[in-house]
């Protein structure tokens, strides 16, 4: 299943319970503030469309599919990505 990186900048991050619930509905890893990894059979637009109703016009959102070529430091998502590597195409 593809892995997607979701990045966001929320105007009032403490007031977005429905947004976080929508993220947590996916198989996921919360990588760092404003960045989650999601595993889903959908595509980037599907994820965006599911999250968008929970955002205001002051918020920003970026969804991108993760490729086999990734690198990180100081995160706890590496093992999860390595286990999911079979999903990269």
TIMI-2910 file (N, C-alpha, C, CB; in pm, 1 decimal, decimal comma, always signed):
<rs>
+----------+----------+----------+----------+----------+----------+----------+----------+----------+----------+----------+----------+------+
!      n_x !      n_y !      n_z !     ca_x !     ca_y !     ca_z !      c_x !      c_y !      c_z !     cb_x !     cb_y !     cb_z ! resn !
+----------+----------+----------+----------+----------+----------+----------+----------+----------+----------+----------+----------+------+
!    +84,7 !   -117,0 !     +0,0 !     +0,0 !     +0,0 !     +0,0 !    +89,6 !   +123,8 !     +0,0 !    -96,5 !     -0,4 !   +122,1 !  Unk !
!    +57,6 !   +225,2 !    -76,4 !   +141,1 !   +345,7 !    -81,0 !   +146,8 !   +419,4 !    +53,7 !    +89,0 !   +440,0 !   -188,4 !  Unk !
!   +257,8 !   +488,7 !    +74,5 !   +278,2 !   +572,6 !   +192,6 !   +275,5 !   +718,0 !   +145,6 !   +414,3 !   +537,9 !   +266,3 !  Unk !
!   +203,8 !   +801,9 !   +219,7 !   +194,4 !   +944,0 !   +187,1 !   +243,3 !  +1026,2 !   +304,8 !    +49,6 !   +983,0 !   +149,9 !  Unk !
!   +315,1 !  +1131,3 !   +273,3 !   +360,2 !  +1227,2 !   +372,5 !   +260,9 !  +1342,7 !   +372,3 !   +506,4 !  +1276,6 !   +343,1 !  Unk !
!   +210,8 !  +1376,2 !   +489,9 !   +115,1 !  +1485,0 !   +505,1 !   +179,9 !  +1592,3 !   +590,6 !    -19,1 !  +1435,3 !   +568,3 !  Unk !
!   +187,2 !  +1713,1 !   +536,0 !   +246,8 !  +1826,9 !   +605,6 !   +140,7 !  +1935,1 !   +616,1 !   +374,9 !  +1879,7 !   +531,6 !  Unk !
!   +134,8 !  +1999,3 !   +730,8 !    +34,5 !  +2102,2 !   +749,0 !    +86,0 !  +2212,7 !   +839,7 !    -93,1 !  +2042,6 !   +805,8 !  Unk !
!    +25,0 !  +2329,0 !   +823,7 !    +49,2 !  +2444,5 !   +908,7 !    -89,1 !  +2494,7 !   +946,6 !   +137,2 !  +2556,9 !   +836,3 !  Unk !
!   -124,9 !  +2476,4 !  +1072,7 !   -258,9 !  +2510,7 !  +1119,1 !   -256,6 !  +2642,4 !  +1195,2 !   -315,9 !  +2398,9 !  +1207,6 !  Unk !
!   -356,5 !  +2724,3 !  +1170,0 !   -367,3 !  +2855,4 !  +1234,3 !   -381,6 !  +2841,3 !  +1385,6 !   -486,6 !  +2933,4 !  +1177,2 !  Unk !
!   -467,6 !  +2751,6 !  +1430,2 !   -490,9 !  +2727,1 !  +1572,7 !   -481,1 !  +2576,7 !  +1599,4 !   -630,5 !  +2782,6 !  +1617,4 !  Unk !
!   -360,8 !  +2519,9 !  +1602,4 !   -343,6 !  +2374,0 !  +1604,4 !   -413,6 !  +2301,0 !  +1718,8 !   -199,6 !  +2342,9 !  +1610,5 !  Unk !
!   -441,0 !  +2368,7 !  +1830,1 !   -506,2 !  +2301,6 !  +1942,5 !   -657,0 !  +2287,1 !  +1924,3 !   -478,3 !  +2377,0 !  +2069,6 !  Unk !
!   -711,9 !  +2342,7 !  +1816,5 !   -856,6 !  +2342,7 !  +1797,0 !   -898,9 !  +2260,5 !  +1674,7 !   -906,6 !  +2485,6 !  +1782,7 !  Unk !
!   -828,3 !  +2154,0 !  +1646,9 !   -853,8 !  +2075,9 !  +1525,8 !   -875,7 !  +1928,3 !  +1556,1 !   -738,6 !  +2091,3 !  +1428,6 !  Unk !
!   -957,3 !  +1896,5 !  +1654,4 !   -979,1 !  +1757,2 !  +1693,0 !  -1027,0 !  +1673,5 !  +1575,2 !  -1080,1 !  +1749,0 !  +1806,8 !  Unk !
!  -1119,2 !  +1724,2 !  +1494,4 !  -1171,4 !  +1647,9 !  +1380,4 !  -1062,5 !  +1624,8 !  +1275,5 !  -1291,2 !  +1721,4 !  +1317,0 !  Unk !
!   -973,8 !  +1720,4 !  +1256,4 !   -862,0 !  +1705,3 !  +1162,7 !   -771,0 !  +1591,3 !  +1208,9 !   -781,5 !  +1838,2 !  +1150,8 !  Unk !
!   -734,4 !  +1591,8 !  +1336,4 !   -647,3 !  +1486,5 !  +1388,7 !   -717,3 !  +1351,3 !  +1389,4 !   -600,8 !  +1521,4 !  +1529,7 !  Unk !
!   -846,3 !  +1349,4 !  +1416,7 !   -922,4 !  +1223,6 !  +1408,9 !   -918,2 !  +1167,1 !  +1267,3 !  -1069,1 !  +1245,8 !  +1452,9 !  Unk !
!   -929,9 !  +1254,6 !  +1166,6 !   -924,8 !  +1210,8 !  +1026,5 !   -787,6 !  +1153,6 !   +992,8 !   -958,0 !  +1327,9 !   +931,9 !  Unk !
!   -680,7 !  +1214,7 !  +1042,6 !   -545,5 !  +1160,5 !  +1021,5 !   -531,9 !  +1023,7 !  +1087,7 !   -438,4 !  +1257,6 !  +1077,1 !  Unk !
!   -579,8 !  +1012,8 !  +1209,7 !   -564,7 !   +889,2 !  +1285,8 !   -650,4 !   +775,6 !  +1232,4 !   -598,6 !   +913,7 !  +1429,8 !  Unk !
!   -744,3 !   +805,4 !  +1144,8 !   -827,1 !   +700,9 !  +1084,9 !   -745,4 !   +614,8 !   +987,7 !   -947,5 !   +763,6 !  +1012,1 !  Unk !
!   -634,3 !   +667,3 !   +940,6 !   -544,3 !   +593,2 !   +851,8 !   -444,5 !   +513,7 !   +935,2 !   -469,9 !   +689,5 !   +754,8 !  Unk !
!   -383,9 !   +410,1 !   +876,1 !   -264,5 !   +351,0 !   +935,3 !   -159,1 !   +460,2 !   +925,4 !   -219,4 !   +215,3 !   +862,0 !  Unk !
!    -96,7 !   +497,1 !  +1035,4 !    -16,1 !   +618,7 !  +1035,1 !   +100,7 !   +613,2 !  +1132,9 !   -102,7 !   +737,0 !  +1067,4 !  Unk !
!   +189,1 !   +709,4 !  +1114,0 !   +294,6 !   +742,8 !  +1209,1 !   +298,6 !   +894,9 !  +1216,3 !   +435,2 !   +681,7 !  +1166,4 !  Unk !
!   +294,2 !   +946,5 !  +1338,9 !   +309,8 !  +1091,1 !  +1359,4 !   +459,9 !  +1116,1 !  +1370,1 !   +231,5 !  +1142,8 !  +1489,4 !  Unk !
!   +516,0 !  +1175,8 !  +1267,8 !   +661,7 !  +1188,7 !  +1256,1 !   +714,4 !  +1304,2 !  +1340,1 !   +701,7 !  +1208,6 !  +1109,9 !  Unk !
!   +652,0 !  +1419,9 !  +1327,5 !   +692,2 !  +1539,4 !  +1401,9 !   +579,0 !  +1640,3 !  +1391,2 !   +827,2 !  +1599,3 !  +1347,4 !  Unk !
!   +590,2 !  +1751,3 !  +1462,0 !   +486,1 !  +1853,0 !  +1453,3 !   +461,0 !  +1887,5 !  +1307,2 !   +525,2 !  +1979,4 !  +1533,4 !  Unk !
!   +336,9 !  +1877,2 !  +1266,9 !   +299,2 !  +1915,2 !  +1131,5 !   +336,0 !  +1815,3 !  +1024,7 !   +360,3 !  +2043,4 !  +1098,5 !  Unk !
!   +373,0 !  +1692,4 !  +1061,1 !   +410,2 !  +1592,0 !   +961,1 !   +367,8 !  +1452,8 !  +1006,4 !   +561,9 !  +1595,3 !   +934,8 !  Unk !
!   +289,1 !  +1387,6 !   +922,2 !   +244,0 !  +1250,2 !   +946,7 !   +272,9 !  +1167,3 !   +823,5 !    +92,2 !  +1245,2 !   +982,4 !  Unk !
!   +289,9 !  +1038,1 !   +842,7 !   +297,0 !   +942,0 !   +733,2 !   +171,2 !   +856,9 !   +739,1 !   +426,7 !   +853,4 !   +741,7 !  Unk !
!   +103,9 !   +842,6 !   +625,6 !    -19,2 !   +765,2 !   +617,6 !     -3,4 !   +654,3 !   +515,9 !   -138,3 !   +854,9 !   +581,4 !  Unk !
!    -61,7 !   +540,3 !   +545,1 !    -62,6 !   +427,6 !   +452,6 !   -206,8 !   +408,3 !   +407,0 !     -4,6 !   +296,5 !   +519,2 !  Unk !
!   -228,9 !   +411,1 !   +274,4 !   -364,6 !   +400,5 !   +222,1 !   -362,4 !   +355,4 !    +76,9 !   -438,0 !   +534,3 !   +235,0 !  Unk !
!   -472,0 !   +299,5 !    +32,3 !   -483,0 !   +258,8 !   -107,9 !   -523,8 !   +375,9 !   -196,6 !   -583,9 !   +144,7 !   -122,3 !  Unk !
!   -559,7 !   +487,3 !   -137,1 !   -602,5 !   +603,9 !   -214,3 !   -485,6 !   +676,8 !   -276,3 !   -680,7 !   +698,9 !   -126,9 !  Unk !
!   -510,4 !   +801,8 !   -311,5 !   -405,2 !   +885,9 !   -367,3 !   -398,8 !  +1017,4 !   -289,4 !   -429,7 !   +912,5 !   -518,5 !  Unk !
!   -306,1 !  +1103,7 !   -325,1 !   -285,4 !  +1228,6 !   -252,7 !   -411,1 !  +1315,3 !   -252,4 !   -169,3 !  +1305,8 !   -313,7 !  Unk !
!   -480,8 !  +1322,2 !   -364,2 !   -602,2 !  +1403,3 !   -371,7 !   -711,4 !  +1348,9 !   -280,1 !   -653,0 !  +1409,2 !   -515,6 !  Unk !
!   -721,4 !  +1216,4 !   -267,6 !   -820,0 !  +1156,1 !   -176,6 !   -793,8 !  +1199,2 !    -32,6 !   -816,7 !  +1001,8 !   -187,2 !  Unk !
!   -668,4 !  +1195,3 !     +7,0 !   -631,5 !  +1234,6 !   +143,2 !   -661,0 !  +1382,5 !   +163,2 !   -481,7 !  +1204,8 !   +171,2 !  Unk !
!   -616,7 !  +1465,2 !    +69,2 !   -643,5 !  +1609,2 !    +78,2 !   -792,8 !  +1635,7 !    +92,6 !   -588,5 !  +1682,2 !    -45,5 !  Unk !
!   -873,0 !  +1569,8 !    +10,1 !  -1017,4 !  +1592,4 !    +12,0 !  -1080,9 !  +1547,3 !   +142,9 !  -1082,8 !  +1520,1 !   -104,1 !  Unk !
!  -1023,4 !  +1445,8 !   +206,6 !  -1076,4 !  +1398,7 !   +334,6 !  -1038,5 !  +1493,2 !   +448,5 !  -1025,2 !  +1257,3 !   +364,5 !  Unk !
!   -922,4 !  +1556,6 !   +438,2 !   -875,4 !  +1646,1 !   +543,6 !   -924,7 !  +1790,0 !   +526,9 !   -724,9 !  +1644,9 !   +547,3 !  Unk !
!   -942,6 !  +1833,3 !   +406,7 !   -975,2 !  +1972,5 !   +376,1 !  -1096,5 !  +2027,3 !   +451,6 !   -999,2 !  +1986,0 !   +229,8 !  Unk !
!  -1205,3 !  +1952,0 !   +468,0 !  -1321,2 !  +2008,2 !   +539,5 !  -1291,5 !  +2047,4 !   +684,5 !  -1434,3 !  +1908,5 !   +538,1 !  Unk !
!  -1181,6 !  +1998,1 !   +739,4 !  -1147,1 !  +2026,3 !   +878,1 !  -1049,3 !  +2143,2 !   +890,9 !  -1087,9 !  +1902,7 !   +942,6 !  Unk !
!  -1019,6 !  +2209,5 !   +780,0 !   -924,4 !  +2320,6 !   +778,4 !   -996,6 !  +2452,8 !   +756,8 !   -818,4 !  +2299,6 !   +669,0 !  Unk !
!   -928,7 !  +2560,4 !   +793,6 !   -980,9 !  +2694,3 !   +765,2 !   -903,5 !  +2753,1 !   +648,1 !   -970,8 !  +2787,0 !   +890,6 !  Unk !
!   -946,2 !  +2867,7 !   +601,7 !   -877,7 !  +2932,5 !   +488,8 !   -738,5 !  +2981,7 !   +528,3 !   -961,3 !  +3049,9 !   +436,2 !  Unk !
!   -707,3 !  +2984,6 !   +657,0 !   -575,5 !  +3028,5 !   +704,7 !   -475,2 !  +2913,9 !   +714,9 !   -589,4 !  +3095,4 !   +839,9 !  Unk !
!   -520,1 !  +2789,8 !   +692,3 !   -435,7 !  +2671,9 !   +707,5 !   -372,5 !  +2630,7 !   +574,8 !   -516,7 !  +2556,4 !   +764,8 !  Unk !
!   -263,9 !  +2555,6 !   +583,8 !   -195,7 !  +2501,7 !   +466,0 !   -183,0 !  +2350,7 !   +479,9 !    -55,9 !  +2567,1 !   +447,5 !  Unk !
!   -188,0 !  +2281,5 !   +364,8 !   -179,7 !  +2135,9 !   +363,9 !   -105,7 !  +2090,4 !   +239,2 !   -320,6 !  +2072,0 !   +370,4 !  Unk !
!    -15,1 !  +1994,1 !   +255,3 !    +55,2 !  +1932,5 !   +143,0 !    +53,8 !  +1782,1 !   +164,1 !   +202,0 !  +1986,6 !   +130,0 !  Unk !
!    +14,0 !  +1707,3 !    +61,0 !    +13,8 !  +1561,2 !    +64,7 !    +96,7 !  +1512,2 !    -53,3 !   -132,7 !  +1503,0 !    +60,1 !  Unk !
!   +194,5 !  +1424,9 !    -26,7 !   +280,5 !  +1373,3 !   -133,3 !   +312,0 !  +1226,9 !   -106,2 !   +411,5 !  +1456,2 !   -144,6 !  Unk !
!   +319,4 !  +1147,6 !   -212,7 !   +354,4 !  +1007,0 !   -198,0 !   +503,6 !   +994,3 !   -169,6 !   +315,8 !   +926,9 !   -324,6 !  Unk !
!   +537,4 !   +907,7 !    -75,4 !   +676,6 !   +883,6 !    -38,1 !   +733,8 !   +778,4 !   -131,3 !   +688,8 !   +838,8 !   +110,8 !  Unk !
!   +853,8 !   +802,4 !   -178,7 !   +919,2 !   +707,4 !   -267,8 !  +1016,7 !   +621,8 !   -187,9 !   +992,3 !   +780,8 !   -382,9 !  Unk !
!  +1084,0 !   +535,5 !   -256,7 !  +1184,3 !   +449,8 !   -194,4 !  +1304,6 !   +532,1 !   -148,6 !  +1229,0 !   +339,7 !   -292,0 !  Unk !
!  +1324,2 !   +648,2 !   -206,2 !  +1437,3 !   +733,6 !   -174,0 !  +1396,0 !   +833,1 !    -66,0 !  +1489,0 !   +807,2 !   -300,3 !  Unk !
!  +1417,4 !   +796,9 !    +58,7 !  +1384,7 !   +884,4 !   +171,0 !  +1500,7 !   +881,9 !   +269,8 !  +1251,4 !   +840,8 !   +239,9 !  Unk !
!  +1508,2 !   +983,6 !   +351,0 !  +1609,8 !   +991,0 !   +455,1 !  +1554,0 !  +1072,8 !   +569,5 !  +1742,4 !  +1052,6 !   +401,6 !  Unk !
!  +1597,4 !  +1045,7 !   +688,5 !  +1550,9 !  +1119,6 !   +804,4 !  +1655,8 !  +1117,4 !   +913,5 !  +1419,2 !  +1062,4 !   +855,8 !  Unk !
!  +1634,6 !  +1201,1 !  +1013,6 !  +1722,0 !  +1205,0 !  +1130,5 !  +1638,0 !  +1249,7 !  +1249,0 !  +1844,8 !  +1300,7 !  +1108,2 !  Unk !
!  +1652,0 !  +1180,7 !  +1358,9 !  +1582,3 !  +1219,7 !  +1479,6 !  +1433,8 !  +1186,4 !  +1481,1 !  +1599,3 !  +1363,8 !  +1500,1 !  Unk !
!  +1389,8 !  +1098,5 !  +1392,0 !  +1249,4 !  +1058,1 !  +1391,6 !  +1240,2 !   +911,3 !  +1430,9 !  +1184,4 !  +1082,2 !  +1252,2 !  Unk !
!  +1122,6 !   +868,4 !  +1465,3 !  +1099,9 !   +729,5 !  +1501,8 !  +1022,1 !   +656,0 !  +1393,3 !  +1025,6 !   +721,3 !  +1634,3 !  Unk !
!  +1024,6 !   +706,7 !  +1271,6 !   +945,4 !   +646,3 !  +1164,4 !  +1028,5 !   +556,7 !  +1074,0 !   +879,7 !   +754,2 !  +1081,8 !  Unk !
!  +1158,9 !   +554,9 !  +1088,5 !  +1245,0 !   +478,6 !   +998,4 !  +1212,4 !   +330,4 !   +993,5 !  +1387,2 !   +495,7 !  +1038,7 !  Unk !
!  +1193,8 !   +269,7 !  +1109,9 !  +1161,1 !   +126,6 !  +1112,5 !  +1029,3 !   +100,1 !  +1040,9 !  +1153,7 !    +75,4 !  +1257,6 !  Unk !
!   +930,9 !   +186,2 !  +1065,8 !   +800,3 !   +169,7 !  +1001,5 !   +813,7 !   +181,8 !   +849,7 !   +699,8 !   +274,2 !  +1055,0 !  Unk !
!   +890,4 !   +280,2 !   +803,6 !   +911,2 !   +295,6 !   +659,3 !   +987,0 !   +176,3 !   +602,4 !   +987,5 !   +425,7 !   +629,3 !  Unk !
!  +1087,6 !   +129,2 !   +673,6 !  +1163,0 !    +12,0 !   +625,8 !  +1072,7 !   -108,9 !   +615,8 !  +1281,5 !    -18,8 !   +718,8 !  Unk !
!   +985,2 !   -130,0 !   +712,6 !   +891,2 !   -241,9 !   +707,7 !   +792,9 !   -225,9 !   +592,8 !   +815,6 !   -254,1 !   +839,9 !  Unk !
!   +760,9 !   -103,3 !   +559,1 !   +664,2 !    -75,2 !   +453,0 !   +730,6 !    -63,3 !   +316,8 !   +588,3 !    +52,1 !   +483,9 !  Unk !
!   +861,3 !    -78,8 !   +309,3 !   +934,4 !    -56,3 !   +184,7 !   +882,3 !   -139,9 !    +70,6 !  +1079,8 !    -84,7 !   +204,4 !  Unk !
!   +827,0 !   -254,6 !   +100,0 !   +770,3 !   -337,9 !     -5,7 !   +656,9 !   -265,7 !    -78,3 !   +719,7 !   -470,1 !    +52,4 !  Unk !
!   +606,4 !   -157,8 !    -16,4 !   +495,4 !    -82,6 !    -74,7 !   +540,5 !    +22,4 !   -175,0 !   +416,2 !    -16,4 !    +34,2 !  Unk !
!   +669,4 !    +51,0 !   -174,3 !   +718,7 !   +153,0 !   -266,8 !   +732,3 !    +92,5 !   -405,8 !   +854,6 !   +211,0 !   -218,7 !  Unk !
!   +689,3 !   +170,2 !   -503,7 !   +692,9 !   +116,9 !   -639,0 !   +781,5 !   +182,9 !   -731,1 !   +566,6 !   +118,8 !   -694,9 !  Unk !
+----------+----------+----------+----------+----------+----------+----------+----------+----------+----------+----------+----------+------+
</rs>
